[in-house]
Amino acid sequence: MAEEEQTGKEQQENKNDHIVFIGPKPFMNYVTGVVMQFTTQNAKEVVVKARGKFISRAVDVAEVAAKRFLENGVKVKDIKIDSEEFENKEGKHIRVSSIEITLVKK
């Protein structure tokens, strides 16, 4: 039973390895990250995640990686949207939107 739990954890870790979090770095860094996941690490799927003002950048990263660099070798499998509520430094509650775009090899 312990072996089954361990393989489950390993699968979860492997899945976490194929996530690209979008932030303030240059756009092409993220596109390269997605492409590298598919090409050098042979990932079957890659998840592009972003929150707030970086959501549009995540969409652009997914589209450029899939249509220009991987030449239609991958497609969008799933898109999940959500929002989270935070308390900022002033104690004010704010809601931040998030997106997860799952790309998968064709």
A tleap script that builds the chain and sets N, CA, C and O, in Angstrom:
source leaprc.protein.ff14SB
mol = sequence {
  NMET ALA GLU GLU GLU GLN THR GLY LYS GLU
  GLN GLN GLU ASN LYS ASN ASP HIE ILE VAL
  PHE ILE GLY PRO LYS PRO PHE MET ASN TYR
  VAL THR GLY VAL VAL MET GLN PHE THR THR
  GLN ASN ALA LYS GLU VAL VAL VAL LYS ALA
  ARG GLY LYS PHE ILE SER ARG ALA VAL ASP
  VAL ALA GLU VAL ALA ALA LYS ARG PHE LEU
  GLU ASN GLY VAL LYS VAL LYS ASP ILE LYS
  ILE ASP SER GLU GLU PHE GLU ASN LYS GLU
  GLY LYS HIE ILE ARG VAL SER SER ILE GLU
  ILE THR LEU VAL LYS CLYS
}
set mol.1.N position { 0.826 -1.194 0.000 }
set mol.1.CA position { 0.000 0.000 0.000 }
set mol.1.C position { 0.873 1.260 0.000 }
set mol.1.O position { 0.538 2.249 -0.653 }
set mol.2.N position { 1.979 1.222 0.726 }
set mol.2.CA position { 2.873 2.380 0.767 }
set mol.2.C position { 3.441 2.677 -0.617 }
set mol.2.O position { 3.655 3.837 -0.969 }
set mol.3.N position { 3.687 1.608 -1.413 }
set mol.3.CA position { 4.202 1.819 -2.758 }
set mol.3.C position { 3.176 2.527 -3.626 }
set mol.3.O position { 3.541 3.388 -4.426 }
set mol.4.N position { 1.892 2.182 -3.485 }
set mol.4.CA position { 0.843 2.835 -4.260 }
set mol.4.C position { 0.769 4.318 -3.919 }
set mol.4.O position { 0.600 5.156 -4.805 }
set mol.5.N position { 0.897 4.643 -2.628 }
set mol.5.CA position { 0.878 6.039 -2.215 }
set mol.5.C position { 2.066 6.787 -2.793 }
set mol.5.O position { 1.941 7.932 -3.226 }
set mol.6.N position { 3.205 6.139 -2.796 }
set mol.6.CA position { 4.402 6.795 -3.309 }
set mol.6.C position { 4.275 7.065 -4.807 }
set mol.6.O position { 4.647 8.141 -5.273 }
set mol.7.N position { 3.754 6.101 -5.564 }
set mol.7.CA position { 3.607 6.346 -6.995 }
set mol.7.C position { 2.596 7.466 -7.243 }
set mol.7.O position { 2.745 8.234 -8.193 }
set mol.8.N position { 1.584 7.564 -6.406 }
set mol.8.CA position { 0.637 8.668 -6.520 }
set mol.8.C position { 1.314 9.996 -6.283 }
set mol.8.O position { 1.053 10.970 -6.990 }
set mol.9.N position { 2.189 10.041 -5.283 }
set mol.9.CA position { 2.940 11.271 -5.006 }
set mol.9.C position { 3.876 11.596 -6.156 }
set mol.9.O position { 4.006 12.755 -6.549 }
set mol.10.N position { 4.534 10.564 -6.701 }
set mol.10.CA position { 5.441 10.792 -7.824 }
set mol.10.C position { 4.681 11.323 -9.031 }
set mol.10.O position { 5.168 12.212 -9.729 }
set mol.11.N position { 3.486 10.782 -9.283 }
set mol.11.CA position { 2.684 11.277 -10.394 }
set mol.11.C position { 2.314 12.730 -10.159 }
set mol.11.O position { 2.343 13.533 -11.091 }
set mol.12.N position { 1.967 13.078 -8.933 }
set mol.12.CA position { 1.616 14.462 -8.621 }
set mol.12.C position { 2.823 15.377 -8.831 }
set mol.12.O position { 2.687 16.472 -9.377 }
set mol.13.N position { 3.997 14.930 -8.398 }
set mol.13.CA position { 5.208 15.734 -8.581 }
set mol.13.C position { 5.502 15.912 -10.064 }
set mol.13.O position { 5.841 17.011 -10.501 }
set mol.14.N position { 5.374 14.836 -10.843 }
set mol.14.CA position { 5.625 14.932 -12.278 }
set mol.14.C position { 4.648 15.900 -12.929 }
set mol.14.O position { 5.029 16.670 -13.810 }
set mol.15.N position { 3.398 15.864 -12.503 }
set mol.15.CA position { 2.409 16.777 -13.055 }
set mol.15.C position { 2.772 18.218 -12.685 }
set mol.15.O position { 2.618 19.120 -13.508 }
set mol.16.N position { 3.250 18.446 -11.463 }
set mol.16.CA position { 3.632 19.792 -11.033 }
set mol.16.C position { 4.845 20.306 -11.795 }
set mol.16.O position { 5.026 21.516 -11.932 }
set mol.17.N position { 5.669 19.401 -12.288 }
set mol.17.CA position { 6.847 19.818 -13.047 }
set mol.17.C position { 6.466 20.490 -14.355 }
set mol.17.O position { 7.260 21.250 -14.908 }
set mol.18.N position { 5.276 20.227 -14.855 }
set mol.18.CA position { 4.863 20.732 -16.157 }
set mol.18.C position { 3.871 21.880 -16.028 }
set mol.18.O position { 2.870 21.937 -16.743 }
set mol.19.N position { 4.165 22.791 -15.107 }
set mol.19.CA position { 3.350 23.982 -14.901 }
set mol.19.C position { 4.230 25.207 -15.139 }
set mol.19.O position { 5.352 25.279 -14.638 }
set mol.20.N position { 3.720 26.162 -15.900 }
set mol.20.CA position { 4.434 27.414 -16.148 }
set mol.20.C position { 3.593 28.529 -15.540 }
set mol.20.O position { 2.470 28.781 -15.977 }
set mol.21.N position { 4.146 29.196 -14.526 }
set mol.21.CA position { 3.470 30.311 -13.867 }
set mol.21.C position { 3.867 31.608 -14.564 }
set mol.21.O position { 5.054 31.911 -14.689 }
set mol.22.N position { 2.887 32.365 -15.011 }
set mol.22.CA position { 3.146 33.597 -15.754 }
set mol.22.C position { 3.255 34.767 -14.786 }
set mol.22.O position { 2.435 34.919 -13.881 }
set mol.23.N position { 4.286 35.596 -14.990 }
set mol.23.CA position { 4.519 36.753 -14.135 }
set mol.23.C position { 5.138 37.895 -14.934 }
set mol.23.O position { 4.853 38.048 -16.121 }
set mol.24.N position { 5.983 38.696 -14.291 }
set mol.24.CA position { 6.503 39.916 -14.926 }
set mol.24.C position { 7.744 39.734 -15.815 }
set mol.24.O position { 8.226 40.707 -16.396 }
set mol.25.N position { 8.262 38.517 -15.928 }
set mol.25.CA position { 9.451 38.307 -16.767 }
set mol.25.C position { 9.101 38.544 -18.237 }
set mol.25.O position { 7.927 38.614 -18.598 }
set mol.26.N position { 10.130 38.665 -19.083 }
set mol.26.CA position { 9.854 38.867 -20.517 }
set mol.26.C position { 8.998 37.744 -21.112 }
set mol.26.O position { 9.140 36.573 -20.761 }
set mol.27.N position { 8.118 38.135 -22.012 }
set mol.27.CA position { 7.146 37.239 -22.639 }
set mol.27.C position { 7.778 35.962 -23.185 }
set mol.27.O position { 7.273 34.865 -22.944 }
set mol.28.N position { 8.873 36.098 -23.914 }
set mol.28.CA position { 9.483 34.947 -24.584 }
set mol.28.C position { 10.064 33.936 -23.598 }
set mol.28.O position { 10.221 32.766 -23.945 }
set mol.29.N position { 10.383 34.359 -22.391 }
set mol.29.CA position { 10.859 33.404 -21.382 }
set mol.29.C position { 9.799 32.338 -21.115 }
set mol.29.O position { 10.120 31.159 -20.959 }
set mol.30.N position { 8.538 32.757 -21.063 }
set mol.30.CA position { 7.449 31.830 -20.784 }
set mol.30.C position { 7.150 30.948 -21.984 }
set mol.30.O position { 6.886 29.756 -21.832 }
set mol.31.N position { 7.192 31.531 -23.180 }
set mol.31.CA position { 6.976 30.738 -24.395 }
set mol.31.C position { 8.054 29.660 -24.486 }
set mol.31.O position { 7.758 28.498 -24.764 }
set mol.32.N position { 9.301 30.052 -24.250 }
set mol.32.CA position { 10.407 29.097 -24.277 }
set mol.32.C position { 10.207 28.010 -23.233 }
set mol.32.O position { 10.473 26.839 -23.501 }
set mol.33.N position { 9.745 28.381 -22.054 }
set mol.33.CA position { 9.492 27.413 -20.991 }
set mol.33.C position { 8.463 26.372 -21.400 }
set mol.33.O position { 8.643 25.181 -21.147 }
set mol.34.N position { 7.393 26.816 -22.027 }
set mol.34.CA position { 6.346 25.893 -22.480 }
set mol.34.C position { 6.898 24.966 -23.565 }
set mol.34.O position { 6.704 23.751 -23.513 }
set mol.35.N position { 7.585 25.548 -24.542 }
set mol.35.CA position { 8.132 24.758 -25.643 }
set mol.35.C position { 9.137 23.734 -25.112 }
set mol.35.O position { 9.139 22.584 -25.551 }
set mol.36.N position { 9.982 24.142 -24.180 }
set mol.36.CA position { 10.982 23.228 -23.606 }
set mol.36.C position { 10.323 22.071 -22.865 }
set mol.36.O position { 10.820 20.945 -22.914 }
set mol.37.N position { 9.217 22.329 -22.184 }
set mol.37.CA position { 8.507 21.257 -21.481 }
set mol.37.C position { 8.096 20.164 -22.475 }
set mol.37.O position { 8.253 18.975 -22.196 }
set mol.38.N position { 7.574 20.569 -23.622 }
set mol.38.CA position { 7.127 19.592 -24.615 }
set mol.38.C position { 8.286 18.927 -25.349 }
set mol.38.O position { 8.234 17.729 -25.624 }
set mol.39.N position { 9.323 19.683 -25.666 }
set mol.39.CA position { 10.386 19.141 -26.509 }
set mol.39.C position { 11.459 18.399 -25.715 }
set mol.39.O position { 11.709 17.224 -25.985 }
set mol.40.N position { 12.093 19.044 -24.755 }
set mol.40.CA position { 13.209 18.398 -24.059 }
set mol.40.C position { 12.764 17.506 -22.904 }
set mol.40.O position { 13.417 16.504 -22.614 }
set mol.41.N position { 11.665 17.854 -22.242 }
set mol.41.CA position { 11.202 17.038 -21.116 }
set mol.41.C position { 10.101 16.066 -21.535 }
set mol.41.O position { 9.598 15.299 -20.714 }
set mol.42.N position { 9.728 16.100 -22.812 }
set mol.42.CA position { 8.748 15.176 -23.377 }
set mol.42.C position { 7.436 15.133 -22.583 }
set mol.42.O position { 6.859 14.065 -22.385 }
set mol.43.N position { 6.981 16.286 -22.140 }
set mol.43.CA position { 5.728 16.367 -21.386 }
set mol.43.C position { 4.557 16.067 -22.315 }
set mol.43.O position { 4.549 16.483 -23.474 }
set mol.44.N position { 3.575 15.346 -21.798 }
set mol.44.CA position { 2.365 15.082 -22.572 }
set mol.44.C position { 1.411 16.262 -22.490 }
set mol.44.O position { 0.650 16.525 -23.421 }
set mol.45.N position { 1.458 16.982 -21.346 }
set mol.45.CA position { 0.655 18.192 -21.206 }
set mol.45.C position { 1.367 19.198 -20.319 }
set mol.45.O position { 2.129 18.835 -19.422 }
set mol.46.N position { 1.104 20.466 -20.587 }
set mol.46.CA position { 1.692 21.570 -19.834 }
set mol.46.C position { 0.562 22.511 -19.443 }
set mol.46.O position { -0.316 22.811 -20.251 }
set mol.47.N position { 0.592 22.976 -18.189 }
set mol.47.CA position { -0.423 23.900 -17.702 }
set mol.47.C position { 0.203 25.287 -17.563 }
set mol.47.O position { 1.234 25.455 -16.910 }
set mol.48.N position { -0.435 26.275 -18.186 }
set mol.48.CA position { -0.014 27.664 -18.085 }
set mol.48.C position { -0.957 28.336 -17.094 }
set mol.48.O position { -2.168 28.375 -17.313 }
set mol.49.N position { -0.397 28.872 -15.989 }
set mol.49.CA position { -1.216 29.482 -14.944 }
set mol.49.C position { -0.874 30.958 -14.787 }
set mol.49.O position { 0.279 31.364 -14.927 }
set mol.50.N position { -1.912 31.758 -14.491 }
set mol.50.CA position { -1.699 33.188 -14.253 }
set mol.50.C position { -2.829 33.728 -13.400 }
set mol.50.O position { -3.912 33.148 -13.312 }
set mol.51.N position { -2.534 34.876 -12.767 }
set mol.51.CA position { -3.553 35.581 -11.981 }
set mol.51.C position { -3.541 37.051 -12.352 }
set mol.51.O position { -2.531 37.599 -12.795 }
set mol.52.N position { -4.699 37.672 -12.157 }
set mol.52.CA position { -4.810 39.120 -12.303 }
set mol.52.C position { -4.392 39.652 -13.652 }
set mol.52.O position { -4.839 39.172 -14.694 }
set mol.53.N position { -3.523 40.656 -13.621 }
set mol.53.CA position { -3.133 41.356 -14.848 }
set mol.53.C position { -2.296 40.501 -15.802 }
set mol.53.O position { -2.035 40.918 -16.931 }
set mol.54.N position { -1.873 39.317 -15.367 }
set mol.54.CA position { -1.062 38.450 -16.218 }
set mol.54.C position { -1.894 37.436 -17.001 }
set mol.54.O position { -1.338 36.622 -17.738 }
set mol.55.N position { -3.225 37.476 -16.851 }
set mol.55.CA position { -4.083 36.519 -17.544 }
set mol.55.C position { -3.961 36.667 -19.060 }
set mol.55.O position { -3.850 35.664 -19.765 }
set mol.56.N position { -3.981 37.878 -19.566 }
set mol.56.CA position { -3.883 38.066 -21.022 }
set mol.56.C position { -2.531 37.587 -21.540 }
set mol.56.O position { -2.438 37.071 -22.653 }
set mol.57.N position { -1.493 37.755 -20.742 }
set mol.57.CA position { -0.166 37.269 -21.138 }
set mol.57.C position { -0.159 35.738 -21.197 }
set mol.57.O position { 0.481 35.157 -22.073 }
set mol.58.N position { -0.863 35.084 -20.276 }
set mol.58.CA position { -0.934 33.620 -20.279 }
set mol.58.C position { -1.612 33.115 -21.554 }
set mol.58.O position { -1.170 32.136 -22.155 }
set mol.59.N position { -2.685 33.790 -21.958 }
set mol.59.CA position { -3.374 33.416 -23.197 }
set mol.59.C position { -2.424 33.575 -24.376 }
set mol.59.O position { -2.347 32.693 -25.230 }
set mol.60.N position { -1.708 34.674 -24.432 }
set mol.60.CA position { -0.763 34.921 -25.527 }
set mol.60.C position { 0.365 33.885 -25.531 }
set mol.60.O position { 0.754 33.400 -26.593 }
set mol.61.N position { 0.886 33.546 -24.363 }
set mol.61.CA position { 1.957 32.553 -24.260 }
set mol.61.C position { 1.467 31.207 -24.799 }
set mol.61.O position { 2.165 30.562 -25.583 }
set mol.62.N position { 0.290 30.788 -24.388 }
set mol.62.CA position { -0.254 29.503 -24.835 }
set mol.62.C position { -0.454 29.494 -26.344 }
set mol.62.O position { -0.121 28.513 -27.010 }
set mol.63.N position { -0.994 30.574 -26.885 }
set mol.63.CA position { -1.255 30.641 -28.325 }
set mol.63.C position { 0.036 30.683 -29.141 }
set mol.63.O position { 0.153 29.978 -30.143 }
set mol.64.N position { 0.991 31.486 -28.730 }
set mol.64.CA position { 2.256 31.587 -29.471 }
set mol.64.C position { 3.014 30.261 -29.411 }
set mol.64.O position { 3.553 29.810 -30.421 }
set mol.65.N position { 3.058 29.643 -28.251 }
set mol.65.CA position { 3.757 28.360 -28.117 }
set mol.65.C position { 3.110 27.300 -29.004 }
set mol.65.O position { 3.805 26.554 -29.693 }
set mol.66.N position { 1.783 27.236 -28.986 }
set mol.66.CA position { 1.073 26.191 -29.730 }
set mol.66.C position { 1.076 26.431 -31.234 }
set mol.66.O position { 1.263 25.490 -32.004 }
set mol.67.N position { 0.873 27.672 -31.667 }
set mol.67.CA position { 0.668 27.927 -33.092 }
set mol.67.C position { 1.919 28.328 -33.857 }
set mol.67.O position { 2.011 28.077 -35.058 }
set mol.68.N position { 2.874 28.941 -33.191 }
set mol.68.CA position { 4.081 29.370 -33.908 }
set mol.68.C position { 5.251 28.436 -33.680 }
set mol.68.O position { 5.915 28.027 -34.632 }
set mol.69.N position { 5.513 28.092 -32.422 }
set mol.69.CA position { 6.723 27.333 -32.117 }
set mol.69.C position { 6.523 25.827 -32.233 }
set mol.69.O position { 7.434 25.121 -32.666 }
set mol.70.N position { 5.377 25.333 -31.864 }
set mol.70.CA position { 5.128 23.896 -31.929 }
set mol.70.C position { 4.306 23.523 -33.157 }
set mol.70.O position { 3.901 22.371 -33.308 }
set mol.71.N position { 4.060 24.492 -34.031 }
set mol.71.CA position { 3.419 24.309 -35.328 }
set mol.71.C position { 2.229 23.360 -35.273 }
set mol.71.O position { 2.201 22.334 -35.953 }
set mol.72.N position { 1.274 23.710 -34.472 }
set mol.72.CA position { 0.041 22.940 -34.317 }
set mol.72.C position { 0.277 21.508 -33.818 }
set mol.72.O position { -0.554 20.629 -34.047 }
set mol.73.N position { 1.399 21.272 -33.143 }
set mol.73.CA position { 1.680 19.959 -32.550 }
set mol.73.C position { 1.005 19.795 -31.206 }
set mol.73.O position { 0.942 18.689 -30.670 }
set mol.74.N position { 0.497 20.893 -30.656 }
set mol.74.CA position { -0.237 20.834 -29.390 }
set mol.74.C position { -1.555 21.587 -29.548 }
set mol.74.O position { -1.707 22.411 -30.450 }
set mol.75.N position { -2.494 21.295 -28.669 }
set mol.75.CA position { -3.785 21.988 -28.702 }
set mol.75.C position { -4.212 22.299 -27.278 }
set mol.75.O position { -3.682 21.738 -26.319 }
set mol.76.N position { -5.163 23.187 -27.158 }
set mol.76.CA position { -5.719 23.529 -25.853 }
set mol.76.C position { -6.678 22.417 -25.454 }
set mol.76.O position { -7.654 22.142 -26.153 }
set mol.77.N position { -6.391 21.782 -24.327 }
set mol.77.CA position { -7.241 20.695 -23.831 }
set mol.77.C position { -8.337 21.235 -22.916 }
set mol.77.O position { -9.483 20.790 -22.968 }
set mol.78.N position { -7.961 22.212 -22.068 }
set mol.78.CA position { -8.901 22.688 -21.066 }
set mol.78.C position { -8.510 24.100 -20.637 }
set mol.78.O position { -7.335 24.466 -20.644 }
set mol.79.N position { -9.510 24.872 -20.267 }
set mol.79.CA position { -9.282 26.198 -19.699 }
set mol.79.C position { -10.131 26.297 -18.447 }
set mol.79.O position { -11.344 26.093 -18.493 }
set mol.80.N position { -9.496 26.607 -17.334 }
set mol.80.CA position { -10.217 26.773 -16.076 }
set mol.80.C position { -10.050 28.204 -15.599 }
set mol.80.O position { -8.947 28.750 -15.611 }
set mol.81.N position { -11.148 28.803 -15.183 }
set mol.81.CA position { -11.082 30.148 -14.618 }
set mol.81.C position { -11.624 30.110 -13.202 }
set mol.81.O position { -12.475 29.285 -12.867 }
set mol.82.N position { -11.120 31.011 -12.379 }
set mol.82.CA position { -11.515 31.056 -10.980 }
set mol.82.C position { -11.217 32.449 -10.443 }
set mol.82.O position { -10.637 33.281 -11.140 }
set mol.83.N position { -11.609 32.691 -9.227 }
set mol.83.CA position { -11.218 33.923 -8.546 }
set mol.83.C position { -10.984 33.590 -7.083 }
set mol.83.O position { -11.620 32.703 -6.514 }
set mol.84.N position { -10.065 34.318 -6.498 }
set mol.84.CA position { -9.699 34.113 -5.100 }
set mol.84.C position { -9.812 35.434 -4.366 }
set mol.84.O position { -9.539 36.494 -4.929 }
set mol.85.N position { -10.215 35.367 -3.112 }
set mol.85.CA position { -10.309 36.582 -2.320 }
set mol.85.C position { -9.111 36.655 -1.381 }
set mol.85.O position { -8.766 35.683 -0.710 }
set mol.86.N position { -8.487 37.826 -1.350 }
set mol.86.CA position { -7.327 38.075 -0.496 }
set mol.86.C position { -7.595 39.278 0.388 }
set mol.86.O position { -8.487 40.085 0.129 }
set mol.87.N position { -6.806 39.369 1.428 }
set mol.87.CA position { -6.823 40.575 2.244 }
set mol.87.C position { -5.499 41.275 2.000 }
set mol.87.O position { -4.436 40.706 2.249 }
set mol.88.N position { -5.559 42.524 1.507 }
set mol.88.CA position { -4.317 43.236 1.211 }
set mol.88.C position { -3.706 43.817 2.494 }
set mol.88.O position { -4.218 43.606 3.593 }
set mol.89.N position { -2.622 44.537 2.330 }
set mol.89.CA position { -1.876 45.071 3.477 }
set mol.89.C position { -2.704 46.029 4.329 }
set mol.89.O position { -2.494 46.146 5.536 }
set mol.90.N position { -3.644 46.707 3.683 }
set mol.90.CA position { -4.489 47.654 4.423 }
set mol.90.C position { -5.680 46.967 5.084 }
set mol.90.O position { -6.481 47.624 5.748 }
set mol.91.N position { -5.805 45.642 4.906 }
set mol.91.CA position { -6.920 44.911 5.498 }
set mol.91.C position { -8.162 44.886 4.629 }
set mol.91.O position { -9.212 44.407 5.059 }
set mol.92.N position { -8.055 45.394 3.419 }
set mol.92.CA position { -9.185 45.426 2.501 }
set mol.92.C position { -9.262 44.095 1.742 }
set mol.92.O position { -8.238 43.566 1.311 }
set mol.93.N position { -10.476 43.557 1.578 }
set mol.93.CA position { -10.657 42.310 0.842 }
set mol.93.C position { -10.723 42.612 -0.653 }
set mol.93.O position { -11.513 43.441 -1.105 }
set mol.94.N position { -9.877 41.922 -1.400 }
set mol.94.CA position { -9.868 42.087 -2.850 }
set mol.94.C position { -10.018 40.719 -3.506 }
set mol.94.O position { -9.598 39.703 -2.950 }
set mol.95.N position { -10.611 40.703 -4.678 }
set mol.95.CA position { -10.805 39.471 -5.435 }
set mol.95.C position { -9.888 39.515 -6.656 }
set mol.95.O position { -9.843 40.505 -7.386 }
set mol.96.N position { -9.152 38.405 -6.860 }
set mol.96.CA position { -8.226 38.309 -7.980 }
set mol.96.C position { -8.630 37.117 -8.844 }
set mol.96.O position { -8.813 36.011 -8.336 }
set mol.97.N position { -8.768 37.343 -10.141 }
set mol.97.CA position { -9.118 36.272 -11.083 }
set mol.97.C position { -7.884 35.457 -11.416 }
set mol.97.O position { -6.758 35.945 -11.323 }
set mol.98.N position { -8.109 34.193 -11.810 }
set mol.98.CA position { -6.999 33.332 -12.218 }
set mol.98.C position { -7.450 32.467 -13.388 }
set mol.98.O position { -8.642 32.265 -13.621 }
set mol.99.N position { -6.453 31.962 -14.119 }
set mol.99.CA position { -6.717 31.102 -15.270 }
set mol.99.C position { -5.680 29.991 -15.314 }
set mol.99.O position { -4.521 30.185 -14.948 }
set mol.100.N position { -6.120 28.821 -15.768 }
set mol.100.CA position { -5.233 27.685 -16.028 }
set mol.100.C position { -5.544 27.183 -17.433 }
set mol.100.O position { -6.669 26.769 -17.714 }
set mol.101.N position { -4.559 27.219 -18.303 }
set mol.101.CA position { -4.725 26.744 -19.682 }
set mol.101.C position { -3.906 25.477 -19.825 }
set mol.101.O position { -2.684 25.505 -19.686 }
set mol.102.N position { -4.573 24.363 -20.104 }
set mol.102.CA position { -3.884 23.080 -20.258 }
set mol.102.C position { -3.661 22.816 -21.739 }
set mol.102.O position { -4.605 22.729 -22.524 }
set mol.103.N position { -2.385 22.689 -22.101 }
set mol.103.CA position { -1.998 22.344 -23.470 }
set mol.103.C position { -1.601 20.887 -23.500 }
set mol.103.O position { -0.950 20.399 -22.576 }
set mol.104.N position { -1.988 20.183 -24.559 }
set mol.104.CA position { -1.695 18.756 -24.671 }
set mol.104.C position { -1.191 18.459 -26.075 }
set mol.104.O position { -1.596 19.108 -27.039 }
set mol.105.N position { -0.290 17.457 -26.186 }
set mol.105.CA position { 0.204 17.056 -27.508 }
set mol.105.C position { -0.941 16.453 -28.311 }
set mol.105.O position { -1.793 15.748 -27.770 }
set mol.106.N position { -0.947 16.741 -29.608 }
set mol.106.CA position { -1.977 16.182 -30.502 }
set mol.106.C position { -1.674 14.735 -30.805 }
set mol.106.O position { -2.422 14.088 -31.539 }
savepdb mol mol.pdb
quit
